[in-house]
């Protein structure tokens, strides 16, 4: 199980860094639709510390869900901190999906004016620093994280299969996010907005990344379920 977890985690990291990141830039269009511009954009992303906040969050979340919470049985008196870690990871990813939905709808409705509004807002309250907009988005992301954590805690606190249900939430949420982000991307591309396609392409890439992430733990849960079914036969 642990070896398969390592294989799945490495494969996920390669897909995330090698396909999803360039794919989101290609969807954004503009200079990224050309080969030279795409390579330059990917290189700039990999050298930007803000990119590794998102990529690191996704890769660490995959590892935590695979190695910390494979066994969630209360019957063996496992430490419940494992469940808390899983809930924290899933609520963080749910907040990311919610952010993608909100930003995609914002640019689909108002286009580049939505980004101008965010820029004016963060300049007014956070100053004119070049990374102030990123800080604003991280604050928004963190706020949603707290709200989802409160919701999941009260909804699943008495559940015995909390991790399985949370993974199911992630899969359904990623599908919903894609159903919203893809039409929004079509709208902003046809409207020939300048920066809005970058936001919707980020939403599409995020939805695909979290969908792939949720498949990893789901596969190991299927293996675990089959192995648990063999245990009564072995004892007999």
N, C-alpha and C positions, 0 to 999 in steps of 0.2 A: 504494500500500500504506500509506504513512504517513498520507495523508488519511483513508483508511478506518479506520485505527487511531484517529485523533482522533475520528471520528464514533462509533465503537463505545465509546470511553472516555467520551465525554460522555453518550451514551445510557445506559450502565451507571450512571454517577453519578446521573442523573436518576431511573432506576428504583430505585436503592438508597435515595436520600433521599426520593423522592416516594411510593413504594409499599411497599417492604419494611419500612421503619421504622414507619410508621403501621399496616401490616398486622400486625406482630408485637405491637404494643400492643393492637390490636383482639382478637387471639387470646388475649391475656393475660386479657381479661375485666375484671370489676370496674367501676371508674369509667371505664375506657378504652372500654367498650362503648357509652358514650353519646357523642354528637357533641361536646359541650362538654368532657367529660373527655378525649376523644381529642385534640382540638386543644391542650388545656393540656399533656397529656403529651408531644406532639410538640414543642411549644415549649420545654418544660423539657429535653428530650433534646438539642435543637439548641444550647442554651446551656450544656450540661454538657461540660466538657473531656474527661471519661472516654469519652463517646460518640464523640468525634472520634478517639480512639485506634483503635477498631474500624473506624469508617467510613473513616478515613484509610488504615488498613492495607489494606482491601479495594480502595479506589480506586487507591492507589499500586501495589498488586500487579497490578491490571489493566494499568496503564500500563507497568510493567516487563516483563510477559510479552508485551505487544504490540510494544513499541518496542526492547527490548534483545535479544530472543531469537527474532525471526522467522526469521533465518538462522542455523542451528546446524550448518552443514556444516563438517567438519574439513578438507575438501579445499582450501578456500580459505585455510587457515591463519588463521582468525579468532582473535582473542584468547579464550582459554578462560575468562577472567573472566566473559564473558557467560553461560556455562553455570553457573558458580558462583552468579551472581546469580539465575538462574532456579531453581536448586535451593533456594536460601535462601528465595525467595518461596513456592515450592510447599510446602516443609516447614513454613513458617509457617502457611499456610492449612490444611495437613493437621493441624497441632496444634490449630487452631481447631475443625476438624470433630471431632477426637477429644475436645476439651473439651466440645463440645455433646453428644456421645454420653454421656460420663461424667456430666455434670450432669443430663441428662434421665433416665438410668437411676437416678441417685441420688434424684431427687424422685419418680420413679414407684414406687420401692421403699419409701422412708421418708417421702415427702411433705415437709411443712414441717420435720419433725425433721432432715432432711438439711441444710437451710439453717441451722437452729439449731446444728447441730454445726459447720458452717463458721464461724458467727459466734463461737461459743465458742472455736474453735481459733485464729482470727486474733486475738481479744481476748487470749488467753493468750500468744501468741508475738509478735504485732506491736503490741500495745497497744490502747487504746480509741479510736483515731482514727477519724473517720467514713469515711475512705477506706481503712482497713486491709483490709477485705474485698476491695476492688478490687485492692489490692496483692497479696493472697494469690492471687486468680484470675490475675493477670498472671504471678506466679511459676509457678503451675501450667502456664499456657500456654507460658511460656518453657522450662520443663523438657521439655514434650512437643516443643517446637520442636527442641531439641538432640537428643532421642532420634530423631525422624524424620529429622533431618539426617544423623546417623550411619548410620541404616538405608539411606537413599537413596544416600548416598555409596558405601557398599560394594556396593550392589545394582546401581547404574548407572554406576560409574566407568569401565567398559570398553564402554559402549554408545555407538553413533554417533547414535542418535535419542533422546537423553535427554529433550529438552524435550517432544517429542510424547508419549512414554510418561508423563511426569510430568503433563501435562495430562489424559491418560486416567485416571491415578490420581485426580486431583481430581474428575473427573466421576463416576467410580464411587464415590469416597468420599462425595460429596455426596448421591448417591442412597441409599447405605447409611445415612447420617446421618438422612435424612428418613424412611426406613423404620423407624428406631428412635424418632426424636423425635415423629413423629405419633401412634403408639400410646401413647407416654408422656403426650402432651398429653391424649389422650382419657381416660386413666386418672385423671390429677390433676384434670381438670375434673369428671368424674363423682363423684370423691371430695370435691369442694368444698373443696380445699385453698386456702389464702390466697395464698401467694406462689409456690407451685410452678408454676402455669401461666405465670408470667412467665419462668421458666427454660426450660420446654419451648417456649414461643413464640419465645424467643431462639434455641433450637436449630433450629426450623423456618425462621426467617428467615435464619439463617446458612447452612443447607443450600441454600436457594433462591438466596441471594446468590452463593455460591461456584459453584453450578451454572451460573448466568448468566455468571459471570466466566470459567469454563472454556470457554464457548461462543465468547467473543470471540476468543481466540487460535486456537481450532479453525477458525473461519471463515477467518482469514487464512492458516492453514496449508493449507487447501484451495485458496485462490487461488494460493499459492506453488507448490503441487504442480502445478497446471494450467499456470502460467507456465513452470515447469521442463520440463514436457513439450513446450512450444513451442520451447524453445531448440535442440534438435537439428534441428528442421525449419528454423529460421531459418538456422543455420549451413550446412545442406545447400544 
